[in-house]
Amino acid sequence: MARFENVAIPYGAYWSTPFVKWQGSLAHLNSIRYAADTAKRELAARMIDPRIFEHAVLGITIPQEKAFYGAPWMMTMIGNDTVSGTTVSQACATGARAIATSASEIEIGGAATSLAVTCDRMSNTPVAIYPNPDGMAGSPITEHWFLDVVNDPITPDIQMIDTAENCAQRWQITTGEQHDVVARRWEQYQAALADDQAFQKRYMTLPCPVPDQRFRKEKGTLAGDEGLWPRPAESLEGMKPVRPEGTVTRGGQTHPADGNAGVILTSRERAAELSRNSSIEVLVRSYGLARADHAHMPAAPVPAAKRALDDAGLSISDIAAIKTHNPFAVNDVVFARETGADITTMNNYGCSLIWGHANAATAMRATVELIEELAEKGGGYGLYAGCAAGDTGIALVVEVRDAARH
């Protein structure tokens, strides 16, 4: 059972950079160094000493220079050279897995306070060269990260979009139904930009500094998410599917992005001293991991969510807010049909379908936004559910409540 009894996230002790469409303003930065630079600034802004951490998790899926040194290198750059930790890589599930890994360490008493940081740069990904003595004249095997990984080795000749089409066929989901979801998600994202981005500024430093490649000076700033494609209903009209005889259009899927995010986890007893508002308690209740049928990746969040809900002793009717990682609009249609969730109220304030997919950081940013939405509602249970390569699904259940009443 993946249930937690004593794991808290201090309210406000989390952050995310804006997400930037690949080959944009973050394309020149080593993602680990940028994540450490961001975490150092965010901790200082909260007057949190980096030396309080006894454990760390680094979530990253795309190799960067010196990535071999992982979490210890990240923590040294932040200002804590005494802590080791785990480096986690589980495709699009990495952000949720990083939170679950830190939560597990807290729950078993391995550490009192853990820092989970996730980062990826989908721009300018490396080309890996593997030795191949049996190759012609010893020619090596090459793999271009990200561009080549869209081909599934488990189910040959299947790409990510094919998994969406498989689900669209099984659940009889039309292009029009997908476009309705996209337009609704764009509308929901606009609420996060209202009142001078008031919602996003709860967890995002804006304008966000962008350092130069050597991290010696500031190169520029980000006013918010960069490179987004506006997708109101009228922009989707007449758009043709990518695959002949298919249903998924370019508008019905997300885009690759660069960015990072961080979350502090600790015990319930210690959370108040690190919280921006000690009257708000944020608890991690459970997580679930599952796999869908081969080549049906968008369906994987459904069994993962069921496991997380079962372990927390909850049903979907107990959930006040839902966030999903939805690389395709198909994801949300399948999830709503199978769970009974209201598809129009899922993903308030934004989701990866709109603000992009920064791989490791994606689920973590969604979870941070989930916490803030629950706080705005006055509390309740929240569910994050997302899919990942390998037809994997992962889900988290969190609870936000009035600390004074408990």
Secondary structure by P-SEA (a helix, b strand, c coil): cccccccccccccccccccccccccccccaaaaaaaaaaaaaaaaacccccccccbbbbbccccccccccaaaaaaaaccccbbbbbbbcccaaaaaaaaaaaaaaaaccccbbbbbbbbcccbbbbbbbbbcccccbbbbbbccccccccccccccccaaaaaaaaaaaacccaaaaaaaaaaaaaaaaaaaccccccccccccccbbbbcccccccccccccccccccccccccccccccccccccccccbbbbbbbcbbbbbbcccccccccccccbbbbbcbbbbbccccccccaaaaaaaaaaaaaaccccccccbbbbbcccaaaaaaaaaaccccccccccccccccccccccaaaaaaaaaaaaaaaaacccbbbbbbcccccbbbbbbbbbcccccc
